[in-house]
Amino acid sequence: MSYAELKGANLRDADLKYVELIGVDLSGARLVETYFRDADLQGANLEDADLRKATLWNANLKGAYLKGADLRGAELTGDEWAGDANLERADLSGTNLEGAIVTSDQLKQARSLKGATMPDGSIHP
């Protein structure tokens, strides 16, 4: 799927393993506990999306727009065979990452963390 608009969609608990959602508008979507293993979300608009407890193992979030997204309790990294989510140039401004499983190396890839709530609960300047 490419360039589709799923703005505000409710995909709670969906199994979106290996799905290709390049450039898709998922702003405001309800993606709680959604399984995105090996999904390609490159350039997707996830502004204000609810990604609480989502599994994003080895997901490609390169250039994704995640401003205001809620990633509380999400797994952006998995065990050794699952790999890590690619956050290269992702905009995480204002995103809630409290309790998210994410590495510092992944966060360093992000274009912006301004005002984001970090996994430890602190607010990024």
Secondary structure, DSSP 8 states (H G I E B T S, - for coil): -BS-B-TT-B-TT-B-TT-B-BT-B-TT-B-TT-B-TT-B-TT-B-TT-B-TT-B-TT-B-TT-B-TT-B-TT-BSB-STTT-B-B-TT-B-TT-B-TT-B--HHHHHH-SB-TT-B-TTS-B--
